[in-house]
Amino acid sequence: MDVREKILKSLSIDPEAVKKKIVEFIKQKVENAGAGGVVIGLSGGVDSSVNAFLCTEALGADKVLGVSMPEAGVTNAADVGDAKEIATKLGIGYRVVDITPAIQGLHRNITDFKVDALLPAANLKPRIRMAILYYYANLLNRLVVGSGNRSELRAGYFTKYGDGAADLLPLGRIYKTHVKQLAAHLGVPQKIIDKAPSAGLWRGQTDELELGLPYAKLDMIYAGLDLKLNHNAIAEAVGVKSEDIRRFIERERRTVHKLKVPEMPKF
């Protein structure tokens, strides 16, 4: 078996076994917390859709609330439609909260707001969205379910205290490649599985443009590193440069703080 085949084999999962394990995880976490259910940010993408399917199976539709949080002029109307389609298909609770006024309010009230500082402004959006999810979680005595997967966590591709803030991450141990396999098994519509992933930070923004690689290749890099394969061999098998391997190793090192609780002094 050559290196590429070895990597691809490691990225193949038994979706039914993974589904059962995650469903049981969700059940236990909600029960242990004494919570009445869960709240999910429904973006219309594959990760949040898979989460909705898994939470519904684990808890029942009446204990799952999906919240779509579009921004005028940025969020694609088709994404809101896809989120609603998932909620309707599963029979879960559904809310739409327009975050545009909240964003505009912050822009007006941060007196030295920098219009040309793209990333700080963009990161306000997932933090606003998470505040809304926690409002509903507090209101309904529920837990917030995050939709981050292992690919995003390793690459540090999430906003600290934004989409990275949640009470549980059911997909946090599986790569994007696995999420898509699980989505197909669960019956998530193919148009959602095939959609270009986007955090909805600005018009035309996509995850893969920001990361500089498609998730399929990124996951192969991580799988090769998991297998402790030679970096040059991974690069050749994936069809990337050796510099890309080093770049994502360094990215993981630099962003590991996002996965930790705040640092405290030692006495």
Backbone as CSV, one residue per row, in Angstrom:
resi,resn,N_x,N_y,N_z,CA_x,CA_y,CA_z,C_x,C_y,C_z
1,MET,0.854,-1.199,0.000,0.000,0.000,0.000,0.888,1.246,0.000
2,ASP,0.660,2.150,-0.989,1.493,3.358,-1.038,0.980,4.383,-0.024
3,VAL,1.718,5.470,0.090,1.417,6.468,1.125,0.030,7.064,0.941
4,ARG,-0.325,7.399,-0.302,-1.637,8.002,-0.552,-2.766,7.055,-0.139
5,GLU,-2.643,5.796,-0.516,-3.668,4.804,-0.160,-3.775,4.654,1.356
6,LYS,-2.630,4.667,2.021,-2.608,4.543,3.481,-3.347,5.715,4.133
7,ILE,-3.093,6.923,3.611,-3.749,8.115,4.157,-5.250,8.053,3.922
8,LEU,-5.641,7.731,2.701,-7.071,7.684,2.363,-7.799,6.612,3.171
9,LYS,-7.145,5.491,3.393,-7.747,4.425,4.198,-8.001,4.898,5.618
10,SER,-7.073,5.684,6.159,-7.219,6.176,7.529,-8.344,7.196,7.649
11,LEU,-8.741,7.791,6.524,-9.813,8.789,6.526,-11.180,8.186,6.218
12,SER,-11.227,6.872,6.144,-12.509,6.188,5.912,-13.074,5.728,7.253
13,ILE,-14.346,6.017,7.506,-14.960,5.662,8.786,-16.157,4.745,8.583
14,ASP,-16.563,4.101,9.655,-17.833,3.386,9.700,-18.860,4.405,10.200
15,PRO,-19.640,5.020,9.308,-20.510,6.126,9.731,-21.567,5.725,10.756
16,GLU,-22.052,4.517,10.689,-23.066,4.086,11.663,-22.467,3.977,13.061
17,ALA,-21.265,3.452,13.152,-20.600,3.338,14.453,-20.288,4.720,15.016
18,VAL,-19.826,5.634,14.159,-19.531,6.994,14.598,-20.813,7.694,15.041
19,LYS,-21.877,7.511,14.276,-23.162,8.117,14.632,-23.605,7.659,16.017
20,LYS,-23.558,6.365,16.279,-24.003,5.830,17.570,-23.178,6.400,18.717
21,LYS,-21.869,6.520,18.507,-21.001,7.028,19.562,-21.317,8.489,19.874
22,ILE,-21.522,9.300,18.821,-21.803,10.722,19.033,-23.181,10.916,19.641
23,VAL,-24.155,10.149,19.193,-25.511,10.245,19.749,-25.494,9.937,21.244
24,GLU,-24.763,8.919,21.630,-24.671,8.569,23.048,-23.959,9.663,23.835
25,PHE,-22.923,10.251,23.231,-22.193,11.368,23.848,-23.143,12.536,24.131
26,ILE,-23.950,12.894,23.152,-24.890,14.015,23.308,-25.887,13.709,24.422
27,LYS,-26.453,12.508,24.408,-27.416,12.107,25.444,-26.817,12.258,26.835
28,GLN,-25.606,11.739,27.011,-24.972,11.742,28.327,-24.661,13.158,28.797
29,LYS,-24.149,14.001,27.898,-23.774,15.358,28.288,-24.994,16.188,28.687
30,VAL,-26.084,16.040,27.951,-27.305,16.787,28.271,-27.903,16.284,29.582
31,GLU,-27.906,14.966,29.749,-28.451,14.378,30.983,-27.605,14.783,32.193
32,ASN,-26.279,14.704,32.052,-25.386,15.036,33.168,-25.513,16.501,33.588
33,ALA,-25.833,17.364,32.623,-25.961,18.789,32.917,-27.341,19.135,33.467
34,GLY,-28.256,18.186,33.451,-29.624,18.470,33.879,-30.303,19.472,32.965
35,ALA,-29.908,19.463,31.688,-30.434,20.421,30.712,-31.694,19.888,30.047
36,GLY,-32.477,20.819,29.510,-33.726,20.434,28.863,-33.596,20.202,27.375
37,GLY,-32.391,20.311,26.846,-32.183,20.116,25.416,-30.974,20.891,24.943
38,VAL,-30.941,21.206,23.645,-29.785,21.887,23.067,-30.226,22.995,22.119
39,VAL,-29.297,23.922,21.879,-29.470,24.998,20.907,-28.313,24.910,19.922
40,ILE,-28.621,25.010,18.626,-27.611,24.910,17.568,-27.730,26.111,16.645
41,GLY,-26.605,26.695,16.275,-26.605,27.704,15.225,-26.700,27.000,13.886
42,LEU,-27.803,27.195,13.171,-28.010,26.527,11.883,-27.601,27.468,10.753
43,SER,-26.478,27.180,10.122,-25.945,28.053,9.076,-26.396,27.653,7.680
44,GLY,-26.949,26.446,7.560,-27.244,25.914,6.240,-26.079,25.130,5.672
45,GLY,-25.009,24.994,6.462,-23.835,24.228,6.042,-23.881,22.800,6.537
46,VAL,-22.896,22.015,6.136,-22.915,20.583,6.428,-22.681,20.284,7.904
47,ASP,-21.795,21.024,8.566,-21.477,20.720,9.962,-22.684,20.929,10.873
48,SER,-23.318,22.092,10.778,-24.464,22.353,11.646,-25.651,21.462,11.281
49,SER,-25.763,21.099,10.013,-26.840,20.197,9.598,-26.640,18.807,10.198
50,VAL,-25.415,18.310,10.154,-25.118,17.013,10.763,-25.384,17.064,12.258
51,ASN,-24.975,18.154,12.909,-25.251,18.315,14.336,-26.743,18.243,14.627
52,ALA,-27.538,18.901,13.795,-28.988,18.901,13.993,-29.553,17.489,13.879
53,PHE,-29.086,16.733,12.898,-29.539,15.345,12.739,-29.171,14.510,13.961
54,LEU,-27.922,14.643,14.414,-27.441,13.834,15.542,-28.161,14.204,16.842
55,CYS,-28.343,15.498,17.071,-29.016,15.938,18.303,-30.480,15.515,18.311
56,THR,-31.109,15.555,17.158,-32.505,15.138,17.071,-32.640,13.653,17.375
57,GLU,-31.720,12.856,16.842,-31.768,11.423,17.136,-31.486,11.154,18.614
58,ALA,-30.577,11.929,19.183,-30.191,11.704,20.576,-31.271,12.133,21.560
59,LEU,-31.957,13.233,21.268,-32.816,13.870,22.269,-34.287,13.953,21.899
60,GLY,-34.577,13.852,20.606,-35.933,14.088,20.132,-36.066,15.510,19.623
61,ALA,-36.912,15.694,18.619,-37.030,16.990,17.954,-37.461,18.108,18.893
62,ASP,-38.279,17.790,19.894,-38.797,18.825,20.780,-37.731,19.416,21.699
63,LYS,-36.573,18.794,21.763,-35.505,19.282,22.634,-34.343,19.911,21.854
64,VAL,-34.587,20.184,20.582,-33.551,20.785,19.729,-34.086,22.078,19.124
65,LEU,-33.327,23.160,19.288,-33.678,24.441,18.682,-32.556,24.861,17.743
66,GLY,-32.900,25.101,16.489,-31.951,25.626,15.516,-32.181,27.104,15.321
67,VAL,-31.104,27.888,15.329,-31.216,29.336,15.181,-30.381,29.778,13.977
68,SER,-31.049,30.376,13.009,-30.372,30.948,11.841,-30.125,32.420,12.119
69,MET,-28.889,32.890,11.883,-28.520,34.265,12.250,-27.864,34.981,11.074
70,PRO,-28.663,35.348,10.085,-28.116,35.987,8.882,-27.725,37.441,9.106
71,GLU,-26.875,37.921,8.196,-26.507,39.338,8.154,-26.883,39.867,6.784
72,ALA,-27.633,40.958,6.742,-28.077,41.539,5.481,-26.889,41.909,4.610
73,GLY,-26.967,41.530,3.337,-25.911,41.875,2.401,-24.708,40.957,2.423
74,VAL,-24.660,40.039,3.382,-23.527,39.116,3.489,-23.997,37.665,3.395
75,THR,-24.969,37.302,4.206,-25.473,35.926,4.220,-26.256,35.638,2.950
76,ASN,-25.938,34.531,2.327,-26.658,34.090,1.135,-28.056,33.622,1.533
77,ALA,-29.070,34.136,0.854,-30.455,33.757,1.166,-30.664,32.254,1.041
78,ALA,-29.915,31.617,0.132,-30.041,30.167,-0.037,-29.598,29.428,1.218
79,ASP,-28.636,29.976,1.967,-28.178,29.334,3.202,-29.272,29.355,4.267
80,VAL,-29.976,30.483,4.364,-31.092,30.566,5.305,-32.180,29.573,4.896
81,GLY,-32.426,29.473,3.598,-33.410,28.513,3.100,-33.018,27.080,3.411
82,ASP,-31.732,26.778,3.283,-31.257,25.419,3.575,-31.369,25.119,5.071
83,ALA,-31.081,26.113,5.911,-31.214,25.928,7.362,-32.668,25.627,7.719
84,LYS,-33.583,26.382,7.130,-35.006,26.160,7.389,-35.449,24.785,6.889
85,GLU,-34.915,24.382,5.745,-35.249,23.062,5.195,-34.840,21.946,6.154
86,ILE,-33.641,22.073,6.739,-33.177,21.074,7.705,-34.087,21.051,8.925
87,ALA,-34.420,22.240,9.457,-35.287,22.317,10.635,-36.651,21.705,10.354
88,THR,-37.197,21.985,9.181,-38.513,21.447,8.805,-38.453,19.937,8.624
89,LYS,-37.398,19.478,7.984,-37.229,18.040,7.742,-37.161,17.267,9.057
90,LEU,-36.486,17.852,10.049,-36.302,17.172,11.337,-37.435,17.459,12.322
91,GLY,-38.211,18.516,12.063,-39.293,18.884,12.970,-38.822,19.554,14.248
92,ILE,-37.628,20.172,14.200,-37.083,20.829,15.389,-37.574,22.281,15.462
93,GLY,-37.395,22.920,16.625,-37.696,24.330,16.761,-36.777,25.146,15.876
94,TYR,-37.253,26.318,15.429,-36.457,27.111,14.494,-36.721,28.590,14.715
95,ARG,-35.662,29.379,14.760,-35.763,30.818,14.882,-34.819,31.468,13.868
96,VAL,-35.205,32.646,13.400,-34.321,33.463,12.567,-34.087,34.771,13.308
97,VAL,-32.829,35.091,13.579,-32.466,36.341,14.260,-31.490,37.099,13.362
98,ASP,-31.913,38.235,12.861,-31.074,39.068,11.998,-30.028,39.782,12.863
99,ILE,-28.754,39.529,12.603,-27.705,40.137,13.431,-27.257,41.504,12.908
100,THR,-27.831,41.948,11.792,-27.396,43.213,11.188,-27.484,44.398,12.149
101,PRO,-28.617,44.594,12.855,-28.687,45.742,13.768,-27.638,45.693,14.880
102,ALA,-27.346,44.499,15.392,-26.338,44.377,16.448,-24.956,44.757,15.921
103,ILE,-24.642,44.317,14.712,-23.347,44.657,14.112,-23.247,46.164,13.898
104,GLN,-24.299,46.753,13.345,-24.298,48.190,13.084,-24.196,48.990,14.387
105,GLY,-24.864,48.499,15.433,-24.799,49.165,16.729,-23.387,49.178,17.293
106,LEU,-22.687,48.061,17.161,-21.303,48.009,17.633,-20.415,48.943,16.819
107,HIS,-20.611,48.955,15.507,-19.814,49.832,14.654,-19.994,51.299,15.066
108,ARG,-21.236,51.664,15.391,-21.514,53.056,15.773,-20.951,53.393,17.148
109,ASN,-21.007,52.432,18.049,-20.688,52.727,19.449,-19.243,52.443,19.848
110,ILE,-18.504,51.744,19.004,-17.049,51.645,19.215,-16.466,52.892,18.556
111,THR,-16.151,53.874,19.345,-15.845,55.209,18.808,-14.623,55.240,17.897
112,ASP,-13.695,54.305,18.108,-12.515,54.274,17.231,-12.549,53.043,16.324
113,PHE,-13.753,52.657,15.920,-13.917,51.493,15.036,-13.162,51.711,13.730
114,LYS,-12.376,50.712,13.334,-11.560,50.803,12.120,-12.249,50.039,10.975
115,VAL,-12.795,50.755,10.052,-13.535,50.163,8.939,-12.644,49.255,8.095
116,ASP,-11.374,49.628,7.947,-10.482,48.872,7.079,-9.808,47.689,7.782
117,ALA,-10.087,47.486,9.069,-9.521,46.335,9.800,-10.496,45.169,9.644
118,LEU,-10.316,44.394,8.594,-11.298,43.393,8.184,-11.532,42.312,9.230
119,LEU,-10.456,41.712,9.737,-10.615,40.555,10.623,-11.232,40.907,11.978
120,PRO,-10.793,41.979,12.657,-11.442,42.321,13.926,-12.943,42.569,13.768
121,ALA,-13.325,43.228,12.669,-14.754,43.478,12.418,-15.478,42.182,12.116
122,ALA,-14.850,41.324,11.326,-15.479,40.050,10.954,-15.687,39.164,12.177
123,ASN,-14.730,39.173,13.102,-14.828,38.303,14.278,-15.902,38.742,15.267
124,LEU,-16.383,39.983,15.133,-17.519,40.393,15.962,-18.752,39.538,15.651
125,LYS,-18.878,39.107,14.406,-20.097,38.419,13.967,-20.304,37.067,14.648
126,PRO,-19.305,36.160,14.646,-19.516,34.906,15.370,-19.685,35.097,16.871
127,ARG,-19.113,36.182,17.420,-19.285,36.439,18.853,-20.701,36.928,19.143
128,ILE,-21.259,37.725,18.258,-22.664,38.125,18.385,-23.562,36.896,18.262
129,ARG,-23.267,36.055,17.300,-24.087,34.850,17.100,-24.052,33.947,18.333
130,MET,-22.869,33.796,18.923,-22.784,32.924,20.091,-23.525,33.528,21.277
131,ALA,-23.521,34.855,21.408,-24.284,35.511,22.479,-25.778,35.207,22.328
132,ILE,-26.251,35.187,21.091,-27.668,34.885,20.831,-27.979,33.437,21.188
133,LEU,-27.095,32.530,20.822,-27.314,31.109,21.152,-27.353,30.918,22.663
134,TYR,-26.476,31.606,23.380,-26.473,31.456,24.840,-27.685,32.141,25.483
135,TYR,-28.235,33.144,24.821,-29.489,33.720,25.313,-30.573,32.644,25.328
136,TYR,-30.719,31.951,24.205,-31.739,30.905,24.129,-31.422,29.740,25.067
137,ALA,-30.130,29.414,25.192,-29.748,28.325,26.098,-30.114,28.672,27.538
138,ASN,-29.845,29.892,27.962,-30.201,30.339,29.317,-31.711,30.373,29.496
139,LEU,-32.405,30.889,28.485,-33.863,31.025,28.539,-34.555,29.670,28.678
140,LEU,-34.028,28.681,27.977,-34.699,27.376,27.888,-34.031,26.274,28.710
141,ASN,-32.991,26.633,29.496,-32.216,25.638,30.237,-31.675,24.554,29.305
142,ARG,-30.920,25.004,28.326,-30.348,24.081,27.340,-28.848,24.299,27.216
143,LEU,-28.192,23.398,26.511,-26.770,23.514,26.221,-26.571,23.999,24.787
144,VAL,-25.503,24.738,24.568,-25.143,25.178,23.219,-24.242,24.123,22.586
145,VAL,-24.639,23.660,21.422,-23.859,22.679,20.677,-23.079,23.392,19.582
146,GLY,-21.755,23.315,19.641,-20.906,23.908,18.610,-20.744,22.967,17.435
147,SER,-20.454,23.543,16.273,-20.356,22.740,15.052,-18.932,22.593,14.534
148,GLY,-17.940,22.944,15.353,-16.557,22.804,14.915,-16.149,21.355,14.739
149,ASN,-15.389,21.081,13.675,-14.859,19.738,13.445,-13.354,19.725,13.701
150,ARG,-12.764,18.547,13.633,-11.349,18.426,13.994,-10.431,19.181,13.023
151,SER,-10.812,19.256,11.771,-10.006,19.997,10.796,-9.879,21.448,11.228
152,GLU,-11.013,22.057,11.587,-11.024,23.461,12.006,-10.295,23.654,13.325
153,LEU,-10.479,22.727,14.250,-9.843,22.859,15.556,-8.326,22.794,15.439
154,ARG,-7.833,21.852,14.623,-6.379,21.729,14.473,-5.771,22.932,13.753
155,ALA,-6.531,23.483,12.790,-6.027,24.634,12.041,-6.274,25.942,12.779
156,GLY,-6.962,25.875,13.914,-7.304,27.094,14.639,-8.252,27.964,13.845
157,TYR,-9.030,27.325,12.965,-9.906,28.082,12.077,-11.294,28.251,12.707
158,PHE,-11.343,29.096,13.700,-12.589,29.459,14.361,-12.304,30.698,15.194
159,THR,-13.349,31.385,15.592,-13.189,32.606,16.378,-13.266,32.280,17.855
160,LYS,-12.222,32.647,18.583,-12.199,32.416,20.024,-13.359,33.184,20.669
161,TYR,-14.121,32.479,21.503,-15.311,33.025,22.159,-16.396,33.418,21.153
162,GLY,-16.274,32.886,19.940,-17.312,33.057,18.932,-17.856,31.675,18.612
163,ASP,-17.619,31.203,17.378,-18.058,29.847,17.044,-17.251,28.796,17.795
164,GLY,-16.143,29.202,18.409,-15.367,28.265,19.228,-15.919,28.098,20.624
165,ALA,-16.887,28.926,21.017,-17.487,28.838,22.356,-18.723,27.947,22.283
166,ALA,-18.770,26.924,23.101,-19.917,26.015,23.120,-19.797,25.136,24.362
167,ASP,-20.889,24.455,24.686,-20.862,23.536,25.825,-20.384,22.151,25.426
168,LEU,-20.626,21.781,24.178,-20.105,20.512,23.680,-19.881,20.606,22.175
169,LEU,-18.910,19.829,21.701,-18.544,19.799,20.285,-18.641,18.358,19.782
170,PRO,-19.815,17.920,19.372,-19.983,16.527,18.949,-19.090,16.113,17.789
171,LEU,-18.710,17.063,16.926,-17.906,16.736,15.743,-16.421,17.018,15.947
172,GLY,-16.045,17.366,17.168,-14.688,17.823,17.417,-13.596,16.785,17.253
173,ARG,-13.962,15.509,17.206,-12.955,14.447,17.049,-12.902,13.887,15.633
174,ILE,-13.728,14.441,14.731,-13.721,13.908,13.358,-13.408,15.025,12.361
175,TYR,-12.684,14.656,11.300,-12.281,15.619,10.287,-13.461,15.960,9.363
176,LYS,-13.303,17.043,8.606,-14.350,17.466,7.663,-14.695,16.332,6.696
177,THR,-13.691,15.601,6.263,-13.919,14.452,5.383,-14.870,13.466,6.035
178,HIS,-14.690,13.218,7.318,-15.568,12.302,8.060,-16.974,12.882,8.196
179,VAL,-17.057,14.196,8.431,-18.364,14.850,8.579,-19.185,14.634,7.312
180,LYS,-18.545,14.765,6.157,-19.266,14.569,4.897,-19.728,13.123,4.736
181,GLN,-18.889,12.175,5.154,-19.300,10.770,5.093,-20.501,10.530,6.008
182,LEU,-20.452,11.117,7.180,-21.540,10.984,8.145,-22.805,11.662,7.622
183,ALA,-22.647,12.817,6.992,-23.787,13.546,6.436,-24.525,12.707,5.406
184,ALA,-23.784,12.063,4.521,-24.409,11.218,3.497,-25.160,10.061,4.144
185,HIS,-24.581,9.487,5.176,-25.206,8.362,5.891,-26.499,8.792,6.584
186,LEU,-26.508,10.015,7.110,-27.666,10.503,7.863,-28.799,10.993,6.965
187,GLY,-28.472,11.269,5.701,-29.497,11.764,4.786,-29.534,13.274,4.650
188,VAL,-28.444,13.926,4.966,-28.357,15.372,4.737,-28.421,15.603,3.224
189,PRO,-29.207,16.568,2.766,-29.303,16.822,1.318,-27.943,17.021,0.664
190,GLN,-27.776,16.439,-0.522,-26.495,16.487,-1.221,-26.054,17.910,-1.516
191,LYS,-27.001,18.811,-1.787,-26.632,20.200,-2.092,-25.933,20.862,-0.903
192,ILE,-26.271,20.439,0.308,-25.618,20.982,1.500,-24.241,20.351,1.678
193,ILE,-24.131,19.061,1.421,-22.841,18.366,1.525,-21.833,18.968,0.543
194,ASP,-22.316,19.310,-0.660,-21.425,19.808,-1.717,-21.140,21.297,-1.637
195,LYS,-21.839,22.003,-0.766,-21.707,23.463,-0.690,-20.307,23.869,-0.220
196,ALA,-19.785,24.954,-0.802,-18.485,25.478,-0.352,-18.623,25.988,1.081
197,PRO,-17.834,25.448,2.016,-17.954,25.878,3.417,-17.593,27.351,3.582
198,SER,-18.402,28.056,4.390,-18.149,29.469,4.648,-18.585,29.819,6.055
199,ALA,-17.776,30.644,6.730,-18.135,31.133,8.058,-19.039,32.354,7.974
200,GLY,-19.310,32.847,6.766,-20.189,33.987,6.591,-19.629,35.276,7.172
201,LEU,-18.333,35.449,7.084,-17.694,36.617,7.700,-17.793,37.863,6.824
202,TRP,-17.748,37.666,5.497,-17.943,38.775,4.564,-18.414,38.180,3.242
203,ARG,-18.923,39.019,2.373,-19.471,38.553,1.100,-18.392,37.821,0.291
204,GLY,-18.714,36.616,-0.152,-17.797,35.836,-0.971,-16.753,35.066,-0.185
205,GLN,-16.760,35.188,1.145,-15.770,34.493,1.974,-16.029,32.994,1.983
206,THR,-14.968,32.207,1.814,-15.071,30.757,1.971,-13.924,30.270,2.852
207,ASP,-14.156,29.172,3.556,-13.130,28.614,4.436,-11.869,28.256,3.660
208,GLU,-12.063,27.592,2.513,-10.914,27.036,1.803,-10.043,28.123,1.175
209,LEU,-10.663,29.257,0.795,-9.858,30.377,0.301,-8.994,30.941,1.414
210,GLU,-9.559,31.026,2.607,-8.795,31.554,3.749,-7.688,30.596,4.173
211,LEU,-8.005,29.315,4.189,-7.015,28.319,4.614,-5.932,28.114,3.564
212,GLY,-6.284,28.338,2.306,-5.317,28.170,1.235,-5.265,26.768,0.673
213,LEU,-6.124,25.878,1.167,-6.188,24.495,0.678,-7.619,23.983,0.809
214,PRO,-8.040,23.075,-0.067,-9.328,22.415,0.131,-9.271,21.530,1.384
215,TYR,-10.414,21.363,2.044,-10.449,20.511,3.231,-9.979,19.096,2.929
216,ALA,-10.275,18.603,1.731,-9.869,17.232,1.393,-8.353,17.076,1.499
217,LYS,-7.616,18.072,1.030,-6.154,18.009,1.103,-5.663,18.279,2.521
218,LEU,-6.310,19.218,3.203,-5.920,19.515,4.577,-6.078,18.271,5.457
219,ASP,-7.190,17.573,5.276,-7.427,16.366,6.071,-6.415,15.279,5.755
220,MET,-5.997,15.196,4.500,-4.964,14.216,4.144,-3.635,14.566,4.816
221,ILE,-3.333,15.856,4.891,-2.111,16.284,5.599,-2.185,15.860,7.059
222,TYR,-3.305,16.168,7.714,-3.446,15.830,9.126,-3.436,14.314,9.345
223,ALA,-4.079,13.583,8.437,-4.075,12.120,8.557,-2.658,11.574,8.411
224,GLY,-1.892,12.136,7.481,-0.501,11.722,7.313,0.332,12.021,8.547
225,LEU,0.081,13.181,9.176,0.789,13.523,10.413,0.373,12.588,11.547
226,ASP,-0.921,12.251,11.605,-1.401,11.296,12.613,-0.698,9.949,12.474
227,LEU,-0.437,9.574,11.220,0.233,8.297,10.947,1.752,8.403,11.102
228,LYS,2.235,9.627,11.431,3.665,9.888,11.632,4.482,9.572,10.367
229,LEU,3.926,9.917,9.223,4.607,9.692,7.960,5.592,10.822,7.678
230,ASN,6.556,10.554,6.835,7.547,11.549,6.430,6.855,12.729,5.753
231,HIS,7.268,13.947,6.113,6.601,15.146,5.599,6.679,15.237,4.074
232,ASN,7.817,14.907,3.499,7.948,14.953,2.045,7.050,13.919,1.378
233,ALA,6.919,12.764,2.014,6.055,11.719,1.475,4.590,12.153,1.522
234,ILE,4.202,12.815,2.608,2.831,13.337,2.719,2.584,14.353,1.620
235,ALA,3.521,15.281,1.448,3.366,16.333,0.444,3.193,15.741,-0.945
236,GLU,4.000,14.737,-1.272,3.907,14.104,-2.587,2.575,13.376,-2.754
237,ALA,2.133,12.679,-1.715,0.886,11.919,-1.782,-0.336,12.833,-1.902
238,VAL,-0.287,13.976,-1.222,-1.437,14.900,-1.204,-1.433,15.813,-2.422
239,GLY,-0.239,16.059,-2.973,-0.135,16.980,-4.104,0.007,18.423,-3.658
240,VAL,0.772,18.611,-2.565,1.037,19.961,-2.055,2.547,20.118,-1.884
241,LYS,2.967,21.317,-1.493,4.379,21.560,-1.249,4.738,21.189,0.195
242,SER,5.998,20.863,0.413,6.458,20.565,1.777,6.235,21.764,2.692
243,GLU,6.314,22.971,2.100,6.084,24.184,2.881,4.663,24.208,3.463
244,ASP,3.702,23.625,2.735,2.324,23.582,3.225,2.215,22.715,4.479
245,ILE,2.964,21.626,4.495,2.954,20.754,5.678,3.468,21.540,6.881
246,ARG,4.597,22.204,6.689,5.195,22.979,7.788,4.287,24.132,8.205
247,ARG,3.603,24.730,7.226,2.715,25.865,7.526,1.575,25.452,8.445
248,PHE,0.991,24.289,8.212,-0.130,23.868,9.047,0.320,23.295,10.393
249,ILE,1.526,22.753,10.434,2.087,22.356,11.735,2.299,23.600,12.595
250,GLU,2.866,24.633,11.996,3.107,25.882,12.719,1.796,26.571,13.076
251,ARG,0.819,26.506,12.183,-0.495,27.112,12.467,-1.148,26.451,13.669
252,GLU,-1.049,25.137,13.731,-1.620,24.410,14.865,-0.920,24.810,16.168
253,ARG,0.397,24.974,16.115,1.143,25.361,17.308,0.742,26.762,17.781
254,ARG,0.602,27.688,16.817,0.314,29.076,17.174,-1.112,29.292,17.674
255,THR,-2.036,28.446,17.257,-3.443,28.662,17.611,-3.941,27.720,18.703
256,VAL,-3.057,26.944,19.305,-3.488,25.985,20.331,-4.109,26.701,21.534
257,HIS,-3.739,27.961,21.750,-4.313,28.720,22.871,-5.829,28.835,22.756
258,LYS,-6.355,28.741,21.532,-7.804,28.849,21.339,-8.560,27.675,21.961
259,LEU,-7.863,26.585,22.193,-8.496,25.375,22.728,-8.329,25.244,24.235
260,LYS,-7.718,26.242,24.859,-7.433,26.150,26.285,-8.229,27.179,27.075
261,VAL,-8.418,26.894,28.356,-9.021,27.897,29.229,-8.004,29.017,29.437
262,PRO,-8.451,30.223,29.848,-7.501,31.320,30.040,-6.367,30.949,31.001
263,GLU,-5.168,31.427,30.684,-3.993,31.164,31.511,-4.121,31.847,32.876
264,MET,-3.643,31.188,33.912,-3.650,31.742,35.259,-2.249,31.630,35.865
265,PRO,-1.869,32.553,36.746,-0.539,32.471,37.354,-0.452,31.282,38.313
266,LYS,0.752,30.771,38.459,0.968,29.667,39.417,1.535,30.214,40.700
267,PHE,1.088,29.704,41.834,1.594,30.125,43.142,2.170,28.922,43.873
